[in-house]
Amino acid sequence: MIVVTYRIETPGSIEAMAEKIASDQSTGTFVPVPGETPELKARVAAQVLALRPLPETRTPSWPEAPAGHGAIRRADVDIGFPLDAVGTDLAALMTIAVGGIFSIRGITGLRVVDLKLPHEYKAAYPGPQFGLPGSRRLTGVHDRPIIGTIVKPALGLRPHETAELVGELITSGVDFIKDDEKLMSPVYSPLRERVSAIMPKILNHEQKTGKKVMYAFGISHTDPDEMMRNHDLVLEAGGNCAVVNINSIGMGAMSFLRKRSGLVLHAHRNGWDVLTRHPGIGFDFKVWQQFWRLLGVDQFQINGIGVKYWEPDDSFVESFKAVTTPLFDPSDCALPVAGSGQWGGQAPETYRRTGRTTDLLYLCGGGIVSHPGGPAAGVRAVQQAWAAAVADIPLKTYAKDHGELAASIEKFGGKGE
């Protein structure tokens, strides 16, 4: 059985609304119909399994409550969908368990807050090909976070200009570099030319030092065949990673890519905020991310501590926990990628709040390339911050003997502990 947990909000009866969702999303409609027999219901109808009341509110999430509505009732409701009715197709699951629920009349808020899938889904989908173990093996980083950066400016650089910046970055000691998610194959920087300009620098540095910096090229495209050609272009040039804008390409294209991929697939979740930003509507990330992990993303960007965007720290912590919690076994976990306005200053809090682990990709754009001593000093500053965090040494104390970290603290606001 597939169990979906809905956070229901209504001025009416929670129990009646839960039964309506179960009926409307399986065998029923707005009136009894011929053929909806007790036997059919017993075989494929969704069932309300549990209801856990939550505190009432006076403010509906959607402004559709009738005038003088009084208290808005809230509850988390578990509804079970028989596997025979849904199968293991993720498109069917999204359609049946999610697709129609937000159009039901009488609710003033609805959010999908949990999802428990039966073991049959493990056999139906490949999951990550590389994940944490593969990312560590390919970067050669095993005892600390993988330190990454982003090509900035995000847009506007031509291939040779991008390659010049990358050439400086790969000598800085950084482990990972990525195209910004907004950069795919614009006229001024076609992917083919960008790959041709960048990969020789990556490979030459590997030949000289033995270290191959992982570079994630943006390969997303509406046409899965064209995206696959982009993938092949990167792979044939010696690349090992690609940025995929999962919300933009969709589940079908992601499935198509993963089945044929030889690259680490770095998932950017741009657009997810539309689905989740209102706390009473949409999806919890721990639900939504399950679809993409089953489909095979290896690395999952999830913002970070003290981000430049709207997301609170608690949400990042929950997202980190979600992508690192097995669905069926540890092989289906994705490598969490902390990003968005990161520099060394967030390392101690990130370390504390994620269970004192270094199993993450710590992604700093301006936090590295804008260091007053240059990108190499920026990388060293982040590495020093993480060394201090793991040793439980306050950053300002550690910075007394580490100039790069001291300059970073001064540059980015003096927020070090």
DRENDREN-759802 format. One record per residue: x, y, z of N, C-alpha, C in turn; residue in three letters. Coordinates in steps of 0.05 Angstrom, whole numbers, padded with zeros to 5 digits, always signed. Each point is the difference from the previous one (the first is absolute). Layout:
<atoms>
XYZXYZXYZALA...
</atoms>
This chain:
<atoms>
+00017-00024+00000-00017+00024+00000+00017+00025+00000MET-00008+00020-00015+00013+00026+00000-00015+00018+00020ILE+00015+00012+00018-00012+00017+00021+00008+00029-00004VAL-00019+00017-00005+00005+00029-00003-00012+00015+00023VAL+00015+00018+00011-00010+00016+00023-00006+00028-00011THR-00025+00008+00004-00009+00027-00008-00005+00017+00024TYR+00009+00025-00001-00008+00019+00021-00024+00015-00010ARG-00023-00007+00011-00026+00011-00010-00008+00023+00018ILE-00011+00021-00013-00010+00023+00014-00028+00007-00012GLU-00020+00001+00017-00027+00005-00009-00017+00012+00023THR-00019+00018-00007-00019+00009+00021-00021-00021+00006PRO-00002-00021-00016-00019-00021+00004+00011-00023+00015GLY-00010-00024-00006+00009-00024+00013+00025-00011-00012SER+00021-00004+00016+00025-00012-00009-00006-00029-00009ILE-00015-00014+00016-00006-00028-00006-00014-00003-00027GLU-00019+00018-00005-00015-00002-00026+00019+00008-00023ALA+00017+00019+00004+00018+00009-00021+00021-00022-00006MET+00009-00014+00021+00019-00022-00004-00013-00022-00017ALA-00025-00007+00007-00014-00021-00015-00005+00009-00029GLU-00005+00026-00004-00004+00010-00027+00025-00002-00017LYS+00023+00007+00012+00026-00003-00014+00004-00029-00008ILE-00004-00018+00019+00005-00028-00005-00019-00010-00023ALA-00025+00009+00001-00019-00009-00021+00006+00013-00027SER+00003+00026+00000+00005+00014-00025+00025-00009-00014ASP+00020-00007+00015+00026-00007-00012+00002-00030-00006GLN-00021-00014+00004+00001-00029-00008-00025-00008-00015SER-00021-00010+00012-00022-00012-00014-00024+00019-00004THR-00002+00021+00017-00025+00015+00001-00001+00025-00017GLY-00023+00013-00001-00004+00026-00012-00020+00015+00016THR-00013+00020-00011-00017+00017+00017-00028-00013+00006PHE-00007-00021-00015-00024-00015+00006+00006-00030-00001VAL-00016-00017+00013+00004-00029-00003-00003-00008-00030PRO+00016-00018-00009-00001-00008-00028-00003-00030-00002VAL-00013-00010-00021-00002-00029-00005+00028-00012-00003PRO+00004-00023+00012+00026-00013-00003+00018+00004+00024GLY-00006+00020+00017+00017+00005+00024-00011-00019+00022GLU+00006-00025-00003-00010-00021+00018+00017-00002+00025THR-00011-00012+00021+00017-00005+00024+00025-00016-00007PRO-00002-00019-00018+00023-00017-00008+00021+00017-00013GLU-00008+00018-00018+00019+00017-00014+00013+00019+00020LEU-00015+00011+00019+00011+00018+00020+00021-00015+00017LYS-00007-00024+00008+00018-00015+00017+00027-00006-00014ALA-00001-00001-00027+00024-00007-00015+00017+00024-00006ARG-00012+00023-00008+00017+00022-00010-00006+00027+00013VAL-00020+00002+00016-00007+00026+00012+00021+00009+00020ALA+00006+00026+00001+00017+00011+00021-00015+00000+00026ALA+00016-00002+00022-00013-00002+00027+00014+00021+00019GLN-00017+00012+00016+00011+00017+00022+00010-00018+00022VAL+00026+00002+00005+00013-00018+00020+00002+00012+00027LEU+00006+00026+00001+00004+00013+00026-00005+00030-00003ALA-00008+00013+00022-00005+00029+00001+00012+00011+00026LEU+00018+00019-00003+00012+00012+00024-00006+00030+00000ARG-00017+00009+00018-00008+00028+00000+00023+00018+00007PRO+00000+00024-00012+00019+00021+00005-00014+00025+00011LEU+00014+00018+00012-00013+00024+00010-00016+00015-00022PRO-00023+00010+00008-00016+00016-00018+00013+00027-00006GLU-00010+00012-00022+00010+00027-00007-00024+00017-00008THR+00004+00026+00000-00021+00019-00008+00006+00010-00029ARG+00024-00006-00010+00008+00011-00026+00003-00022-00020THR-00018-00002-00020+00002-00021-00020+00024+00005-00019PRO+00012-00022-00009+00022+00003-00019-00010+00010-00027SER-00023-00010-00009-00013+00011-00024-00023+00018+00009TRP-00004+00023-00012-00022+00018+00009-00027-00009-00010PRO-00008-00025+00005-00025-00010-00011-00020-00008+00022GLU+00008+00004+00025-00018-00007+00021-00025+00018+00000ALA-00023-00010+00006-00024+00017+00000+00002+00022+00021PRO-00014+00022-00004-00001+00021+00019-00010-00010+00027ALA+00013+00010+00022-00008-00010+00026+00005-00029+00005GLY+00022-00010-00013+00005-00029+00001+00008-00010+00028HIS+00010+00017+00017+00009-00010+00026+00026-00014-00002GLY+00005-00019+00018+00025-00014+00001+00004-00017-00025ALA+00025+00000-00010+00008-00018-00022+00013-00024+00012ILE-00011-00023-00006+00010-00026+00011+00023-00010-00016ARG+00019-00013+00013+00024-00011-00013+00006-00027+00011ARG+00011-00017-00017+00008-00027+00008+00019-00012-00020ALA+00018-00017+00009+00015-00018-00018-00015-00026-00003ASP-00004-00007-00025-00017-00023-00006+00016-00020-00018VAL+00002-00025+00008+00013-00021-00016-00021-00013-00017ASP+00005-00001-00026-00018-00013-00018+00016-00021-00015ILE-00011-00025+00000+00014-00022-00013-00011-00006-00028GLY+00017-00002-00020-00008-00007-00027+00011-00028-00006PHE-00018-00019-00007+00010-00027-00007+00019+00001-00023PRO+00021-00016+00001+00020-00001-00021-00013-00008-00026LEU-00020-00018+00001-00013-00009-00024-00014+00023-00015ASP-00008+00021+00014-00014+00022-00012+00019+00021-00013ALA+00025+00001+00010+00019+00020-00009+00023-00012-00016VAL+00009-00023+00009+00024-00012-00012+00025+00015+00009GLY+00022-00004-00014+00025+00013+00007+00008+00023-00018THR-00018+00007-00018+00005+00023-00018-00001+00026+00016ASP+00021+00015+00000+00000+00025+00015-00019+00021-00011LEU-00005+00000-00027-00019+00018-00011-00028-00007+00010ALA-00006-00026+00002-00026-00008+00011-00002+00008+00029ALA+00021-00004+00015+00000+00008+00029-00005+00030+00003LEU+00014+00016-00016-00004+00029+00001-00028+00007-00008MET-00011-00013-00020-00027+00007-00009-00021-00008+00020THR+00002-00024+00011-00021-00010+00018+00002+00012+00028ILE+00024+00000+00011+00003+00008+00028+00002+00030+00003ALA+00007+00014-00021+00005+00029+00002-00016+00016-00020VAL-00002-00009-00024-00010+00016-00022-00026+00014+00004GLY-00020-00013+00012-00026+00012+00001-00007+00012+00027GLY+00016-00004+00020-00008+00007+00027-00003+00030+00005ILE+00015+00016-00015+00000+00029+00006-00024+00014-00013PHE-00016-00015-00016-00024+00012-00012-00025-00007+00015SER+00002-00015+00022-00024-00008+00015-00012+00024+00014ILE-00025+00003-00002-00014+00022+00012-00003-00005+00031ARG+00001+00022+00015-00005-00003+00029+00025+00000+00017GLY+00024-00002-00013+00025+00002+00016+00011+00028-00003ILE+00012+00010+00022+00013+00026-00001+00030-00003+00001THR+00010-00024+00000+00029-00005+00000+00004-00030-00003GLY+00021-00008-00014+00006-00028-00004+00030-00003-00007LEU+00013-00017+00015+00029-00004-00005+00006-00030+00003ARG+00017-00010-00018+00009-00028+00002+00026+00000+00017VAL-00002-00013+00023+00022+00003+00020+00016-00026+00004VAL-00010-00022-00011+00016-00025+00003-00009-00020-00021ASP+00017-00019-00006-00005-00020-00020+00016-00025+00007LEU-00014-00022+00002+00014-00026+00006-00007-00019-00023LYS+00021-00009-00013-00003-00017-00024+00007-00029+00007LEU-00014-00019-00012+00006-00028+00004+00025-00008-00015PRO+00012-00023+00007+00026-00008-00010-00001-00004-00031HIS-00023-00004-00011-00001-00004-00029+00012+00023-00016GLU+00000+00024+00012+00011+00023-00014+00031-00002-00003TYR+00012-00013+00019+00030-00003-00002+00007-00016-00026LYS-00015-00021-00005+00006-00016-00024-00007+00014-00026ALA-00018+00020+00002-00010+00013-00025+00018+00023-00009ALA+00018+00010+00017+00015+00024-00007+00030-00004+00007TYR+00018+00013-00016+00028-00006+00004+00012+00014+00024PRO-00011+00023+00009+00013+00015+00021+00026+00013-00009GLY+00015+00011+00019+00025+00013-00007+00021-00020-00011PRO+00014+00009-00021+00022-00017-00011+00026+00005+00015GLN+00004+00024+00010+00025+00007+00014-00004+00008+00029PHE-00018+00019+00005-00006+00008+00027+00025+00009+00015GLY+00000-00003+00026+00022+00008+00017+00026-00016-00006LEU-00001-00027-00001+00024-00015-00005+00014+00008-00027PRO-00016+00002-00021+00011+00006-00026+00010+00028-00001GLY-00013+00019+00013+00009+00028+00000+00027+00002+00014SER+00003-00015+00023+00025+00001+00014+00022-00014-00016ARG-00006-00021-00013+00020-00014-00016+00010+00017-00023ARG-00018+00013-00014+00007+00015-00024+00014+00026+00008LEU-00005+00012+00023+00014+00024+00008+00025-00006+00016THR+00002-00024+00011+00023-00007+00017-00001+00012+00027GLY-00024+00008+00009-00003+00012+00027-00015-00020+00018VAL+00013-00007+00022-00011-00021+00016-00004+00007+00030HIS+00013+00021+00010+00000+00005+00028-00009+00028+00008ASP-00014+00013-00018-00010+00027+00005-00022+00005-00020ARG-00014+00022+00002-00020+00007-00021+00014+00004-00027PRO-00014-00007-00021+00009+00008-00027-00006+00030-00002ILE+00021+00015-00007-00003+00029-00001-00004+00008-00029ILE-00022+00015-00006-00006+00007-00027-00005+00030-00003GLY+00000+00008-00025-00006+00028-00007-00016+00001-00026THR-00009+00024-00007-00017+00004-00023+00013+00021-00017ILE-00002-00004-00027+00011+00021-00018-00016+00025+00003VAL+00012+00022+00006-00012+00026+00003+00015+00020-00017LYS-00013+00018-00015-00029+00004-00002-00014-00024-00010PRO-00025-00003+00009-00016-00023-00008-00006+00000-00030ALA-00005+00023-00011-00006+00003-00028+00018+00022-00012LEU+00006-00003-00026+00015+00020-00014+00028-00007-00009GLY+00013-00017+00015+00028-00008-00007-00001-00017-00025LEU+00019+00006-00018+00003-00016-00024+00018-00024+00006ARG+00000-00021-00017+00015-00024+00007+00029+00005+00008PRO+00015+00016-00014+00028+00004+00007+00002+00015+00026HIS-00019+00018+00006+00001+00014+00026-00007-00018+00023GLU-00019-00018-00005-00007-00020+00020+00024-00018+00006THR+00014-00008-00022+00023-00018+00003+00022+00013+00015ALA+00004+00026-00004+00021+00014+00015-00005+00000+00030GLU-00025+00005+00007-00008-00001+00028+00003-00029+00011LEU-00009-00019-00015+00003-00028+00008+00029-00008+00004VAL+00017+00010-00018+00029-00006+00003+00011+00010+00026GLY-00009+00023+00009+00008+00011+00026-00011-00017+00023GLU-00026-00008-00003-00013-00014+00021+00012-00028+00004LEU+00007-00014-00022+00009-00027+00004+00028-00001+00013ILE+00015+00021-00001+00026+00001+00013-00003+00009+00029THR-00025+00007+00009-00004+00010+00027-00003-00021+00021SER-00003-00025-00009-00005-00022+00019-00029-00007+00002GLY-00017+00013-00015-00029-00006+00001-00005-00028-00011VAL-00021-00013+00009-00006-00028-00008-00021-00002-00022ASP-00017+00021-00001-00024-00002-00017-00006+00028-00010PHE-00007+00002-00026-00009+00025-00012-00025-00006-00016ILE-00019+00019+00000-00024-00005-00016-00008+00025-00016LYS-00013-00005-00022-00015+00021-00014-00023+00008+00018ASP-00007+00025+00000-00024+00009+00013-00024-00013-00014ASP-00021-00005+00014-00023-00015-00012-00012+00016-00023GLU+00004+00026-00001-00011+00016-00021+00016-00002-00026LYS+00023-00012+00001+00018-00002-00023-00003-00028-00012LEU-00011-00001-00024-00002-00026-00014+00016+00002-00027MET-00013+00011-00021+00015+00002-00025-00010+00026-00014SER+00005+00023+00012-00008+00025-00013+00017+00007-00024PRO-00009+00018-00016+00014+00007-00025+00029+00009+00005VAL+00004+00015+00022+00027+00011+00005+00018-00021+00013TYR-00012-00022+00009+00017-00021+00013-00012-00028-00006SER+00001-00009-00024-00010-00026-00007+00014-00022+00016PRO-00015-00020+00009+00011-00021+00016+00024-00013-00013LEU-00001-00006-00025+00022-00013-00014+00026+00017+00002ARG-00003+00026-00004+00024+00017+00002+00010+00002+00029GLU-00019+00001+00018+00008+00001+00029+00015-00025+00008ARG-00010-00023-00008+00013-00025+00007+00028-00001-00013VAL+00002+00009-00025+00026-00001-00014+00020+00018+00013SER-00009+00022+00012+00018+00019+00013+00008-00008+00028ALA-00018-00013+00014+00005-00007+00028+00014-00026+00004ILE-00009-00021-00013+00009-00027+00006+00030-00004-00004MET+00013+00013-00020+00029-00003-00001+00015+00010+00025PRO-00011+00021+00011+00012+00011+00025-00003-00020+00023LYS-00024-00012+00002-00005-00020+00021+00018-00024-00004ILE+00003-00009-00024+00016-00025-00005+00030+00006+00002LEU+00009+00024-00008+00028+00006+00003+00007+00002+00030ASN-00017+00012+00015+00005+00002+00029+00000-00028+00013HIS-00017-00017-00009+00000-00028+00010+00026-00014-00007GLU+00010+00004-00024+00024-00013-00009+00024+00010+00017GLN+00000+00025+00007+00022+00012+00015-00001-00007+00030LYS-00023-00001+00010-00003-00003+00030-00013-00025+00009THR-00013-00014-00017-00015-00024+00008-00028+00006+00010GLY-00007+00025+00003-00026+00008+00010-00018+00009-00023LYS-00023-00013-00003-00019+00008-00021-00023+00015+00013LYS-00001+00026-00005-00021+00016+00011-00026-00007-00014VAL-00021-00006+00015-00026-00006-00012-00013+00025-00010MET-00007+00001-00025-00014+00023-00012-00027-00009-00009TYR-00021+00014+00009-00028-00007-00007-00009+00020-00021ALA-00003-00010-00025-00010+00016-00022-00031+00000+00000PHE-00012+00022-00007-00029+00002-00002-00009-00013-00026GLY-00015-00022+00001-00008-00015-00024-00030+00000-00004ILE-00015+00013+00017-00030-00002-00001-00010+00010-00027SER-00022-00014-00009-00012+00007-00025-00028-00011-00001HIS-00018+00014-00013-00028-00010-00003-00002-00027-00014THR+00016-00003-00020+00001-00025-00016+00019-00020+00012ASP-00011-00023+00010+00018-00019+00012+00023-00010-00018PRO-00006-00002-00026+00022-00008-00018+00022+00020-00001ASP-00008+00026-00001+00021+00021+00000+00015+00001+00026GLU-00014-00005+00022+00013-00001+00026+00020-00023+00001MET-00008-00022-00012+00018-00023-00001+00025+00006-00017MET-00004+00015-00022+00023+00008-00016+00019+00018+00016ARG-00012+00018+00016+00016+00016+00018+00016-00017+00019ASN-00014-00020+00012+00014-00019+00018+00024-00013-00014HIS-00005-00010-00024+00021-00014-00014+00024+00018-00006ASP-00006+00025-00006+00021+00020-00006+00018+00003+00024LEU-00011+00002+00024+00015+00003+00024+00016-00026+00006VAL-00013-00023-00002+00013-00025+00006+00023-00006-00018LEU-00004+00005-00026+00021-00006-00020+00024+00018+00003GLU-00004+00024+00012+00022+00018+00004+00015-00006+00026ALA-00009-00020+00015+00014-00007+00025-00013+00011+00025GLY-00024+00013-00004-00014+00010+00024-00013-00022+00016GLY-00008+00007+00024-00012-00021+00017-00025+00010+00015ASN-00010+00024-00006-00023+00010+00015-00017+00019-00016CYS-00025+00001+00006-00019+00018-00014-00020+00012+00019ALA-00006+00026-00004-00022+00013+00014-00026-00006-00015VAL-00020-00009+00015-00026-00006-00012-00021+00015+00016VAL-00015+00018-00014-00022+00015+00012-00025-00017+00000ASN-00003-00016+00021-00019-00021+00001-00029+00009-00003ILE-00007+00022+00012-00027+00010-00001-00007+00009-00029ASN+00020+00009-00014-00004+00010-00027-00002-00022-00021SER+00016-00021+00003-00001-00021-00020-00022-00021+00005ILE-00008-00004+00025-00022-00019+00006+00010-00028+00005GLY-00018-00016+00012+00008-00027+00008+00006-00018-00023MET-00015+00002-00022+00005-00017-00023+00028+00004-00012GLY+00008+00026-00003+00026+00006-00011+00022-00009+00020ALA-00005+00002+00026+00020-00009+00019+00003-00030-00001MET-00021-00014-00003+00001-00030-00003+00015-00007-00025SER-00005+00013-00022+00013-00005-00026+00030+00005+00003PHE+00008+00022+00013+00028+00006+00004+00014-00020+00018LEU-00011-00006+00022+00013-00018+00020+00005-00027-00011ARG-00018-00011-00016+00004-00027-00011+00024-00002-00019LYS+00008+00023-00011+00021+00000-00020+00025+00015+00010ARG+00000+00009+00025+00020+00019+00009+00026-00013+00009SER+00022+00013-00006+00026-00007+00011+00011+00022+00017GLY-00016+00021+00006+00009+00023+00015-00013+00001+00028LEU+00013+00012+00018-00012+00007+00026-00022+00021-00006VAL-00024-00005+00010-00022+00018-00006-00005+00018+00024LEU+00006+00026-00003-00002+00020+00021-00027+00014-00003HIS-00018-00005+00018-00028+00010-00003-00002+00028+00012ALA-00009+00019-00017-00008+00026+00010-00030+00001+00002HIS-00011+00010+00023-00029-00002+00004-00014+00027-00005ARG+00011+00017-00017-00013+00026-00006-00029-00005-00008ASN-00018+00016+00011-00028-00004-00004-00014-00015+00022GLY+00015-00013+00017-00012-00014+00023-00014+00019+00019TRP+00010+00025+00002-00011+00019+00018-00030+00006-00006ASP-00007-00002-00025-00028+00004-00008-00018-00021+00014VAL+00011-00024+00003-00015-00022+00012+00000+00000+00030LEU+00017+00014+00013+00004-00004+00029+00000+00025+00017THR+00003+00024-00012+00006+00024+00016-00022+00006+00020ARG-00025-00004-00008-00022+00005+00019-00002-00024+00019HIS+00002+00003+00026+00001-00023+00018-00026-00016+00001PRO-00022+00010-00010-00025-00015+00001-00008-00012-00026GLY+00016+00003-00021-00007-00009-00027+00024-00013-00013ILE-00005-00020-00017+00021-00011-00016+00012-00026+00011GLY+00027-00001+00000+00015-00024+00007+00020+00006+00022PHE+00005-00018+00017+00025-00001+00015+00022-00011-00018ASP+00024+00011+00004+00022-00010-00017+00005-00030+00004PHE-00004-00010+00024+00006-00029+00004-00018-00018-00016LYS-00023+00011-00009-00017-00015-00018+00010+00002-00029VAL+00003+00025-00009+00007+00006-00027+00027-00013-00008TRP+00020+00001+00018+00026-00010-00007+00001-00030-00005GLN-00020-00015+00011+00000-00029-00004-00003-00007-00030GLN-00016+00015-00014-00004-00005-00029+00027+00001-00014PHE+00015+00021+00005+00025+00005-00015+00022-00019+00009TRP+00000-00008+00025+00020-00020+00008-00005-00027-00013ARG-00025-00008-00001-00007-00024-00014+00008+00001-00029LEU-00004+00023-00012+00007+00003-00029+00030+00001-00004LEU+00016+00007+00020+00029-00004-00002+00018+00024+00003GLY-00009+00022+00013+00019+00022+00005+00021-00009+00020VAL+00025+00009-00005+00022-00007+00017+00006+00021+00021ASP-00002+00025-00007+00006+00023+00017-00025+00018+00000GLN-00008+00010+00024-00025+00015+00002+00006+00026+00014PHE-00004+00023-00015+00004+00026+00013-00024+00006+00018GLN+00006+00009+00025-00021+00004+00019+00003+00026+00016ILE+00013+00020-00011+00006+00025+00014+00018-00006+00024ASN+00000+00017+00021+00018-00004+00022-00008+00017+00024GLY+00019+00003+00019-00004+00017+00023+00003+00029-00007ILE-00017+00017+00010+00003+00029-00005+00000+00007-00029GLY-00019-00011-00015+00000+00004-00030-00009+00028-00007VAL+00006+00007-00025-00008+00027-00010-00029+00000-00009LYS-00014-00023+00000-00027-00002-00009-00019-00001+00025TYR-00025-00009-00005-00021+00001+00021+00003-00023+00020TRP+00013-00022-00008-00004-00025+00015+00014+00001+00028GLU-00015-00006+00021+00011+00000+00027+00020-00023+00004PRO+00017+00002+00020+00020-00020+00006-00013-00027+00006ASP-00022+00000+00014-00013-00025+00007-00009-00016-00025ASP-00008+00015-00020-00008-00013-00025+00024-00013-00014SER+00023+00013+00000+00024-00012-00010+00007-00025+00015PHE-00001+00001+00026+00007-00024+00017-00019-00023-00007VAL-00026+00005-00003-00018-00021-00008+00005-00010-00028GLU+00008+00017-00018+00007-00009-00027+00025-00017+00000SER+00020+00008+00016+00024-00016+00003-00006-00028+00010PHE-00017-00001+00021-00008-00026+00011-00015-00016-00020LYS-00017+00013-00016-00015-00015-00020+00017-00014-00020ALA+00019+00014-00013+00015-00012-00022+00021-00020+00011VAL+00006+00000+00026+00019-00019+00011-00013-00023+00015THR-00026+00000+00001-00015-00022+00013-00008-00021-00021THR+00008-00025+00002-00006-00020-00020-00030-00002-00005PRO-00008-00003-00025-00028-00008-00006-00003-00030+00005LEU+00020-00015-00010+00000-00029+00004+00027-00010+00011PHE+00023+00011-00010+00026-00007+00011+00019+00024-00006ASP+00023+00001+00012+00018+00023-00003+00008+00007-00028PRO-00001-00019-00019+00008+00005-00027-00018+00020-00014SER-00024+00004+00010-00019+00019-00013+00002+00028+00011ASP+00019+00006+00017+00004+00027+00011+00015+00017-00021CYS-00007+00026-00001+00015+00019-00016+00019+00015+00017ALA+00021+00011-00014+00019+00017+00014-00012+00027+00004LEU-00003+00009+00025-00012+00027+00004+00020+00022-00007PRO-00011+00021-00013+00016+00022-00009-00010+00025+00013VAL+00016+00011+00019-00007+00025+00014+00010+00023-00017ALA-00018+00019-00006+00008+00023-00016-00017+00024+00007GLY+00003+00021-00016-00015+00025+00003+00012+00018+00021SER+00017+00018-00009+00012+00019+00019+00019-00012+00020GLY+00012-00023-00006+00017-00013+00019+00029+00010-00001GLN+00012+00001+00023+00029+00004+00003+00008-00016+00025TRP+00025+00003+00009+00008-00016+00023-00015+00006+00025GLY-00012+00023+00002-00014+00008+00025-00023-00018+00008GLY-00012-00014-00019-00023-00017+00007+00009-00029+00006GLN+00026-00006-00003+00010-00027+00004-00006-00011+00027ALA+00006+00015+00022-00006-00012+00027-00029-00007+00004PRO-00018+00018-00008-00029-00006+00004-00009-00022-00018GLU+00010-00001-00025-00007-00022-00018+00009-00026+00012THR+00024-00001+00010+00011-00025+00012-00017-00009+00024TYR-00007+00019+00018-00015-00007+00023-00028-00010-00007ARG-00013+00014-00018-00028-00005-00005-00005-00023-00020ARG+00021-00011-00012-00003-00023-00018+00011-00025+00012THR+00002-00001+00027+00009-00024+00013+00030-00004+00000GLY+00015+00023-00001+00029-00001+00001+00012-00018-00022ARG-00010+00004-00024+00010-00015-00022+00014+00018-00020THR+00019-00012-00014+00013+00015-00022-00007-00012-00027THR-00021-00016+00000-00009-00013-00025-00019+00019-00015ASP+00012+00021-00012-00016+00019-00016+00018+00014-00020LEU-00012+00012-00019+00014+00018-00019-00007+00028+00010LEU+00020+00015+00007-00004+00027+00011+00007+00020-00022TYR-00021+00013-00010+00002+00015-00025+00000+00030+00006LEU+00022+00013-00006+00003+00029+00004+00006+00014-00026CYS-00017+00018-00009+00006+00016-00023+00017+00024+00007GLY-00014+00022+00006+00014+00024+00009+00017-00004+00024GLY-00007-00019+00017+00015-00006+00024+00028-00010-00005GLY+00005-00009-00025+00027-00008-00008+00012+00020-00020ILE-00014+00006-00022+00011+00016-00021+00003+00030+00008VAL-00015+00008+00021+00002+00028+00008+00019+00004+00024SER+00014-00020+00008+00019+00003+00022+00021+00021-00007HIS+00007+00018+00018+00019+00021-00006+00027-00010-00010PRO+00007-00025+00007+00026-00011-00009-00003-00016-00025GLY-00024-00001-00012-00004-00015-00024-00012-00027+00005GLY-00008-00015-00021-00014-00025+00004+00016-00021+00016PRO+00026-00002-00005+00016-00020+00015-00002+00005+00030ALA+00002+00026+00008-00002+00007+00028-00028-00005+00010ALA-00020+00004-00018-00028-00006+00007-00004-00030+00006GLY+00012-00017-00016-00002-00029+00005+00013-00007+00026VAL+00024+00010+00005+00014-00006+00025-00016+00010+00024ARG-00013+00023-00003-00016+00011+00022-00023-00019+00007ALA-00013-00011-00020-00022-00018+00005+00010-00026+00012VAL+00022-00010-00010+00012-00024+00012+00008+00005+00029GLN+00011+00023+00006+00008+00006+00027-00025+00002+00018GLN-00021+00012-00010-00025+00002+00016-00011-00028+00007ALA+00001-00018-00019-00009-00027+00006+00018-00015+00019TRP+00026+00005-00003+00019-00012+00019-00006+00010+00029ALA-00006+00025+00002-00007+00012+00026-00026-00012+00011ALA-00020-00002-00018-00026-00010+00008+00003-00029+00011ALA+00014-00017-00015+00003-00028+00009+00015-00002+00026VAL+00019+00018+00004+00016+00000+00025-00014+00015+00023ALA-00023+00011-00005-00015+00016+00020+00016+00024+00010ASP+00014+00012-00018+00015+00025+00006-00015+00023-00012ILE-00007+00021+00016-00013+00023-00012+00015+00012-00023PRO-00014+00009-00020+00013+00010-00025+00019+00023+00006LEU-00008+00018+00017+00017+00023+00005+00026-00008+00014LYS-00001-00021+00016+00024-00011+00013+00018-00013-00021THR-00012-00016-00017+00015-00014-00021+00012+00020-00020TYR-00015+00021-00004+00009+00020-00020+00026+00015+00009ALA+00006+00000+00026+00024+00014+00009+00025-00012-00013LYS+00000-00025-00006+00023-00013-00013-00005-00008-00029ASP-00023+00009-00011-00007-00007-00027-00010+00025-00015HIS+00018+00013-00014-00005+00026-00012-00023+00000-00020GLY-00002-00022-00015-00022+00000-00020-00027+00000+00013GLU-00003-00015+00022-00025+00000+00014-00006+00027+00013LEU+00021+00012+00011-00003+00027+00012-00010+00020-00020ALA+00012-00001-00024-00008+00019-00021-00029-00006-00009ALA-00007-00025+00000-00028-00008-00008-00020+00011+00020SER+00007-00003+00026-00018+00010+00021-00004+00030-00003ILE+00022+00014-00005-00001+00029-00003-00017+00008-00025GLU+00004-00014-00021-00014+00006-00026-00030-00006+00002LYS-00007-00022+00011-00028-00009-00001-00017+00006+00025PHE+00009+00019+00015-00017+00009+00021+00008-00005+00029GLY+00023-00013+00004+00009-00004+00027-00018-00018+00016GLY-00013-00019-00014-00020-00017+00014+00013-00026+00012LYS+00026-00003-00003+00013-00023+00012-00003-00001+00030GLY-00002-00023+00011-00003-00003+00029+00025+00008+00015GLU
</atoms>
